[in-house]
Amino acid sequence: MQGNNHDDIRRHNLSVILRLVHRNGPTSRAQLTRLTGLNRSTIAALVGELAQLGLAGERDPDSTNQVGRPSPIVHVAAAVVALAVNPEIDAVTIGIVGLDGTVHRRIRYPTEHTPSPTEAVNIAAAVIDGMRGELEARFRVVGIGIAVPGLVRAHDGLVRLAPHLGWVDEPLTEMLEQATGFPVVAANDASLGALAERYFGAGRGITDLIYLNGGASGIGGGMIVGGLPVGGVAGYAGEFGHTRVSGSDRVDSAGIAGTLEAEVSREELLAVLGLSGSGADADELERALLATESAEVQAEVHRQLDFLAVALGGAINILNPQLVVLGGFLGALFNADPERLRAAVGAWSLPSSFGSVRISAAELGSNLLMIGAAELAFEGILADPNGFGTSD
């Protein structure tokens, strides 16, 4: 990521500095000088401007044995936050996420039935209203990001199809903006998960990765290729759940038979564990899988892992990634028997491609989609820090 000393692209340089500190964590001025190619006085001026905007600050470095004057450490402003929303078939989750990646609050609001768009918006708005006192006292909110388990049109956030939710052509961002007064942006949940893991989780420093997310609403995916997210012409790329993996007549949410989503499901894992209807999240599911010695559970885990391997093998052969990250219940499934999945994927992959790929569970756990949705909301100020206005 390179900066430039010319005054006419100062906004670009501010963006470069803020992105680096946001994604890399606290960074010394000396490191920023090396990473951007900008001189020390320019870095100092840019950091000062970000501080005036209320987006960054500085602190003294930890004591070291270094000779010479230590370089101040630049960090993002912890009080700058985004709100994150993730509607699912059995709950709506709302979070407060800091510009430093800290998840300050995550509230999962269970629902007795699959929420309609209006119900999801009403739940999110009510929870946000309940947090307004805390938000106004402690934070500066940039907006709301929504992680949607379905196809979201990139240019306006229209939910074209969320099959498990039964949503078709729903103006979700517009509805939530009207209900809360905050600017709102939305994207596919798995695509946001891919970004979150790339910048803050298992994919740090990786330029080519595949992320698959397993949730109550099925399986989706996201891809980073050559360091850039791949969305397709309308933002619908990455629907790995609809990849055919068997000759079964089981159908997925789109009515397609024998797909990954038809064969691999959270509900079947919960059922064999005796946890149907429990509302267990991915972390709770993983604990249950690791604690059981049931042969029936093990057989179901192996069945699902073997079908997951078919989809991953095909994706690896096509995309040649450095890393495959599994999130949601797929991460729990992987951790139940990682060696079986690795061996099965190897059997479906070209040796040349499989030899250079690593398979990992998502590092961010149940916070992953909160962080991903927040990243969507932060994009505006990361691209143009001046748009955040001045500090109070």
C-alpha positions as CSV (number, residue, x, y, z in Angstrom):
1,M,0.0,0.0,0.0
2,Q,1.8,3.1,-1.2
3,G,1.2,6.8,-0.3
4,N,2.2,9.9,-2.1
5,N,3.6,13.3,-1.0
6,H,1.6,15.5,-3.3
7,D,-0.9,17.8,-1.6
8,D,-3.6,17.1,-4.2
9,I,-4.0,13.6,-3.0
10,R,-4.0,14.2,0.7
11,R,-7.3,12.5,1.1
12,H,-5.8,9.3,-0.4
13,N,-2.8,9.5,2.0
14,L,-5.1,9.9,5.0
15,S,-7.0,6.9,3.8
16,V,-3.8,4.9,3.4
17,I,-2.7,5.7,7.0
18,L,-6.0,5.0,8.5
19,R,-6.4,1.7,6.7
20,L,-3.0,0.5,7.8
21,V,-3.5,1.3,11.4
22,H,-7.1,-0.1,11.4
23,R,-6.0,-3.4,9.9
24,N,-2.5,-3.8,11.3
25,G,-3.2,-2.5,14.8
26,P,-1.1,0.1,16.6
27,T,1.8,1.0,14.4
28,S,4.8,3.3,15.0
29,R,5.3,6.4,12.9
30,A,8.6,4.9,11.7
31,Q,6.8,1.8,10.5
32,L,4.2,3.9,8.7
33,T,7.1,5.8,7.0
34,R,8.5,2.5,5.8
35,L,5.2,1.0,4.7
36,T,4.0,4.1,2.7
37,G,7.2,5.7,1.3
38,L,6.1,9.0,2.8
39,N,8.6,11.1,4.7
40,R,8.4,11.6,8.5
41,S,7.1,15.1,8.5
42,T,4.2,14.1,6.1
43,I,3.4,11.1,8.4
44,A,3.3,13.4,11.4
45,A,1.0,15.8,9.7
46,L,-1.4,13.1,8.4
47,V,-1.6,11.5,11.9
48,G,-2.3,14.9,13.4
49,E,-5.1,15.5,10.9
50,L,-6.6,12.0,11.7
51,A,-6.4,12.9,15.4
52,Q,-8.2,16.2,14.8
53,L,-10.9,14.2,13.0
54,G,-11.3,12.0,16.0
55,L,-10.2,8.9,14.1
56,A,-6.7,8.2,15.6
57,G,-4.4,9.0,18.4
58,E,-0.8,8.5,19.6
59,R,0.9,7.0,22.6
60,D,4.4,6.6,23.7
61,P,6.0,3.3,22.7
62,D,6.7,0.6,25.2
63,S,10.1,0.9,26.8
64,T,12.8,-0.8,24.8
65,N,16.6,-0.9,24.6
66,Q,16.5,0.9,21.2
67,V,19.1,3.7,20.8
68,G,17.7,7.1,19.8
69,R,14.4,8.8,20.1
70,P,11.5,6.3,20.1
71,S,8.8,6.6,17.5
72,P,5.3,7.4,18.7
73,I,2.7,4.6,18.3
74,V,-0.3,5.5,16.2
75,H,-3.7,3.8,17.0
76,V,-7.3,4.2,15.8
77,A,-9.8,5.9,18.1
78,A,-11.4,3.2,20.2
79,A,-14.6,5.3,20.6
80,V,-15.4,5.2,16.9
81,V,-17.7,2.2,16.3
82,A,-20.1,0.7,13.8
83,L,-23.3,-1.2,14.5
84,A,-23.6,-4.7,13.0
85,V,-26.8,-6.7,12.3
86,N,-27.1,-10.3,11.2
87,P,-30.7,-11.6,10.6
88,E,-31.0,-15.4,10.6
89,I,-33.9,-17.9,10.5
90,D,-34.0,-18.2,14.3
91,A,-32.5,-15.0,15.6
92,V,-31.4,-11.4,14.9
93,T,-27.9,-10.6,16.2
94,I,-26.9,-7.0,16.9
95,G,-23.4,-5.8,17.8
96,I,-21.2,-2.8,18.6
97,V,-17.8,-3.1,17.0
98,G,-14.9,-0.7,17.4
99,L,-12.7,0.7,14.7
100,D,-9.9,-1.3,16.4
101,G,-11.8,-4.6,15.9
102,T,-13.1,-4.9,19.4
103,V,-16.6,-6.3,19.8
104,H,-18.0,-4.3,22.6
105,R,-21.4,-5.9,22.7
106,R,-23.1,-8.8,20.9
107,I,-26.8,-9.4,21.5
108,R,-28.5,-12.4,20.0
109,Y,-32.3,-11.9,20.0
110,P,-34.0,-15.3,19.4
111,T,-37.2,-15.5,17.4
112,E,-39.9,-18.1,17.6
113,H,-40.2,-18.1,13.8
114,T,-38.3,-16.9,10.8
115,P,-38.5,-13.1,10.9
116,S,-39.9,-11.1,8.1
117,P,-37.9,-8.1,6.9
118,T,-40.2,-5.8,8.9
119,E,-39.8,-8.0,12.0
120,A,-36.0,-8.1,11.6
121,V,-35.8,-4.4,11.2
122,N,-38.1,-3.8,14.2
123,I,-36.0,-6.1,16.4
124,A,-32.7,-4.5,15.3
125,A,-34.1,-1.0,15.8
126,A,-35.5,-1.8,19.2
127,V,-32.2,-3.2,20.4
128,I,-30.3,-0.3,19.0
129,D,-32.7,2.1,20.7
130,G,-32.1,0.3,24.0
131,M,-28.3,0.9,23.6
132,R,-28.6,4.6,22.6
133,G,-27.7,5.9,26.0
134,E,-24.5,3.9,26.0
135,L,-23.8,4.8,22.3
136,E,-24.2,8.5,23.0
137,A,-22.2,8.5,26.2
138,R,-19.2,6.3,25.0
139,F,-19.1,6.1,21.3
140,R,-19.3,7.8,17.9
141,V,-21.3,5.7,15.5
142,V,-20.4,5.7,11.8
143,G,-23.4,3.6,10.7
144,I,-24.8,0.1,10.4
145,G,-23.6,-2.9,8.4
146,I,-25.9,-5.8,7.8
147,A,-24.6,-9.4,7.1
148,V,-27.4,-11.0,5.1
149,P,-27.6,-14.8,4.5
150,G,-28.5,-14.4,0.8
151,L,-27.9,-12.5,-2.4
152,V,-27.6,-8.7,-1.9
153,R,-27.3,-6.3,-4.9
154,A,-24.1,-4.5,-4.6
155,H,-25.0,-1.0,-5.7
156,D,-28.0,-0.4,-3.5
157,G,-28.1,-3.2,-0.8
158,L,-31.4,-4.7,-2.1
159,V,-31.9,-8.2,-0.8
160,R,-32.6,-10.0,-4.0
161,L,-33.0,-13.4,-2.5
162,A,-32.5,-14.8,1.0
163,P,-34.1,-18.2,0.5
164,H,-34.1,-19.6,4.0
165,L,-35.6,-16.3,5.3
166,G,-38.1,-16.3,2.4
167,W,-37.1,-12.7,1.5
168,V,-37.3,-11.6,-2.2
169,D,-36.4,-8.1,-3.4
170,E,-36.5,-6.5,0.0
171,P,-35.2,-2.9,0.5
172,L,-33.6,-3.8,3.9
173,T,-31.1,-1.0,4.1
174,E,-33.7,1.6,3.3
175,M,-36.0,0.2,6.0
176,L,-33.3,0.1,8.7
177,E,-32.1,3.6,7.8
178,Q,-35.7,4.9,8.3
179,A,-36.1,3.0,11.6
180,T,-32.8,4.1,13.2
181,G,-31.6,7.3,11.5
182,F,-28.2,5.8,10.8
183,P,-26.7,5.2,7.3
184,V,-26.9,1.5,6.5
185,V,-25.1,-0.8,4.1
186,A,-25.6,-4.5,3.5
187,A,-23.8,-7.4,1.8
188,N,-23.8,-11.2,1.8
189,D,-22.8,-12.6,5.2
190,A,-20.1,-15.1,3.8
191,S,-18.5,-12.4,1.7
192,L,-18.2,-10.2,4.8
193,G,-16.8,-13.2,6.8
194,A,-14.1,-13.6,4.1
195,L,-13.1,-10.0,4.6
196,A,-13.1,-10.2,8.4
197,E,-10.9,-13.3,8.4
198,R,-8.6,-11.8,5.8
199,Y,-7.9,-8.7,7.8
200,F,-8.4,-9.7,11.4
201,G,-8.3,-13.5,11.6
202,A,-6.7,-16.6,10.0
203,G,-6.1,-14.8,6.7
204,R,-3.8,-12.0,7.8
205,G,-1.3,-11.4,5.1
206,I,-2.9,-13.9,2.7
207,T,-3.8,-12.7,-0.8
208,D,-5.8,-15.7,-2.0
209,L,-8.3,-17.4,0.2
210,I,-11.7,-19.0,0.2
211,Y,-14.1,-18.6,3.1
212,L,-17.2,-20.8,3.6
213,N,-19.7,-19.9,6.2
214,G,-22.2,-22.3,7.7
215,G,-25.3,-20.8,9.4
216,A,-28.9,-21.6,10.2
217,S,-29.7,-20.3,6.8
218,G,-27.4,-22.6,4.9
219,I,-23.9,-22.3,3.4
220,G,-22.4,-19.4,1.5
221,G,-18.9,-18.3,0.7
222,G,-16.6,-15.5,-0.2
223,M,-13.3,-15.3,-2.1
224,I,-10.2,-13.1,-2.0
225,V,-8.2,-13.4,-5.2
226,G,-5.0,-11.5,-5.7
227,G,-5.7,-9.5,-2.5
228,L,-9.1,-8.3,-3.8
229,P,-12.6,-9.5,-2.9
230,V,-14.4,-11.3,-5.8
231,G,-18.1,-10.3,-5.9
232,G,-19.1,-11.0,-9.5
233,V,-21.0,-8.5,-11.8
234,A,-23.8,-8.0,-9.3
235,G,-22.2,-9.1,-6.0
236,Y,-23.5,-12.7,-5.9
237,A,-20.3,-14.6,-6.3
238,G,-19.3,-17.3,-3.8
239,E,-22.4,-19.4,-3.5
240,F,-20.5,-22.6,-2.7
241,G,-23.6,-24.0,-0.9
242,H,-25.2,-24.7,-4.3
243,T,-22.3,-26.7,-5.6
244,R,-23.3,-30.2,-6.5
245,V,-21.5,-32.8,-4.3
246,S,-23.7,-35.9,-4.6
247,G,-26.3,-37.8,-6.7
248,S,-28.8,-37.5,-3.9
249,D,-32.4,-36.2,-4.4
250,R,-32.1,-34.0,-1.3
251,V,-32.7,-30.4,-2.4
252,D,-31.3,-27.1,-1.0
253,S,-33.0,-23.8,-0.4
254,A,-32.9,-23.0,-4.2
255,G,-34.5,-26.4,-5.1
256,I,-31.2,-27.8,-6.5
257,A,-30.6,-31.5,-5.7
258,G,-27.4,-33.0,-4.3
259,T,-25.7,-29.8,-3.3
260,L,-23.4,-29.0,-0.4
261,E,-26.1,-27.2,1.4
262,A,-28.5,-30.1,0.9
263,E,-26.0,-32.6,2.4
264,V,-24.3,-30.5,5.1
265,S,-26.5,-28.8,7.6
266,R,-26.3,-27.3,11.1
267,E,-29.8,-28.6,11.9
268,E,-28.8,-32.2,11.3
269,L,-25.8,-31.9,13.6
270,L,-28.0,-30.3,16.3
271,A,-30.5,-33.1,15.8
272,V,-28.1,-35.9,16.3
273,L,-26.7,-34.2,19.4
274,G,-30.2,-33.8,20.8
275,L,-30.0,-30.0,20.6
276,S,-32.7,-29.3,18.0
277,G,-34.5,-26.0,18.9
278,S,-31.8,-25.1,21.4
279,G,-30.6,-22.0,19.4
280,A,-27.0,-23.1,20.0
281,D,-24.5,-20.9,18.3
282,A,-21.3,-22.2,16.5
283,D,-19.2,-22.1,19.7
284,E,-21.8,-24.1,21.7
285,L,-22.1,-26.6,18.8
286,E,-18.4,-27.1,18.7
287,R,-18.2,-27.7,22.5
288,A,-21.0,-30.3,22.1
289,L,-19.3,-32.1,19.2
290,L,-15.9,-32.3,21.0
291,A,-17.5,-33.5,24.3
292,T,-19.6,-36.4,22.8
293,E,-18.4,-40.0,22.3
294,S,-21.6,-41.0,20.4
295,A,-21.0,-43.3,17.4
296,E,-24.1,-41.8,15.8
297,V,-22.7,-38.3,16.1
298,Q,-19.4,-39.4,14.8
299,A,-21.0,-41.0,11.7
300,E,-22.9,-37.9,10.9
301,V,-19.8,-35.7,11.3
302,H,-17.9,-38.0,9.0
303,R,-20.8,-38.0,6.4
304,Q,-20.9,-34.2,6.4
305,L,-17.1,-33.8,6.3
306,D,-16.9,-36.1,3.3
307,F,-19.4,-34.1,1.3
308,L,-17.7,-30.8,2.4
309,A,-14.5,-32.2,1.0
310,V,-16.0,-32.7,-2.5
311,A,-16.9,-29.0,-2.7
312,L,-13.6,-27.8,-1.3
313,G,-11.6,-30.0,-3.6
314,G,-13.4,-28.5,-6.6
315,A,-12.9,-25.0,-5.3
316,I,-9.2,-25.6,-4.7
317,N,-8.7,-27.0,-8.2
318,I,-10.4,-24.0,-9.7
319,L,-9.0,-21.1,-7.6
320,N,-5.7,-22.4,-6.2
321,P,-5.9,-20.5,-2.9
322,Q,-3.4,-20.3,-0.2
323,L,-6.0,-20.8,2.5
324,V,-9.5,-22.2,3.0
325,V,-11.3,-20.8,6.1
326,L,-14.4,-22.5,7.5
327,G,-16.7,-20.4,9.7
328,G,-20.0,-20.9,11.6
329,F,-21.0,-24.5,12.1
330,L,-18.5,-25.5,9.4
331,G,-15.7,-24.4,11.6
332,A,-17.2,-26.6,14.4
333,L,-17.6,-29.5,12.0
334,F,-13.9,-29.2,10.9
335,N,-12.6,-29.0,14.5
336,A,-14.5,-32.2,15.3
337,D,-12.2,-34.2,13.0
338,P,-9.7,-32.0,11.1
339,E,-7.5,-34.8,9.8
340,R,-10.4,-36.6,8.1
341,L,-11.4,-33.4,6.2
342,R,-7.8,-32.7,5.2
343,A,-7.4,-36.3,3.9
344,A,-10.7,-36.2,2.1
345,V,-10.0,-32.9,0.4
346,G,-6.6,-34.2,-0.6
347,A,-8.3,-37.1,-2.4
348,W,-10.5,-34.6,-4.4
349,S,-7.7,-32.1,-5.2
350,L,-4.9,-31.9,-7.7
351,P,-1.6,-32.6,-5.8
352,S,0.0,-29.4,-7.1
353,S,-2.9,-27.3,-5.7
354,F,-3.5,-29.2,-2.5
355,G,0.2,-29.0,-1.6
356,S,0.1,-25.3,-1.3
357,V,-3.2,-24.8,0.6
358,R,-3.9,-24.7,4.3
359,I,-7.4,-25.4,5.8
360,S,-8.3,-23.7,9.0
361,A,-11.3,-22.9,11.2
362,A,-12.2,-19.2,11.4
363,E,-10.3,-17.5,14.2
364,L,-13.0,-14.9,15.0
365,G,-15.6,-17.4,16.2
366,S,-19.1,-16.1,16.9
367,N,-17.9,-12.5,16.4
368,L,-16.9,-13.0,12.8
369,L,-20.0,-11.7,11.1
370,M,-20.2,-8.8,13.5
371,I,-16.7,-7.7,12.6
372,G,-17.4,-8.3,8.9
373,A,-20.6,-6.3,8.9
374,A,-18.9,-3.5,10.8
375,E,-16.1,-3.5,8.2
376,L,-18.7,-2.8,5.6
377,A,-20.0,0.2,7.6
378,F,-16.4,1.5,8.2
379,E,-15.5,1.5,4.5
380,G,-16.9,5.0,4.0
381,I,-14.5,6.6,6.5
382,L,-11.6,4.4,5.5
383,A,-12.0,5.6,2.0
384,D,-12.5,9.2,2.9
385,P,-11.6,10.1,6.6
386,N,-12.6,13.7,6.0
387,G,-16.1,12.6,5.6
388,F,-16.3,11.7,9.3
389,G,-16.3,15.4,10.2
390,T,-14.4,16.9,13.2
391,S,-14.4,15.7,16.7
392,D,-16.8,17.1,19.2
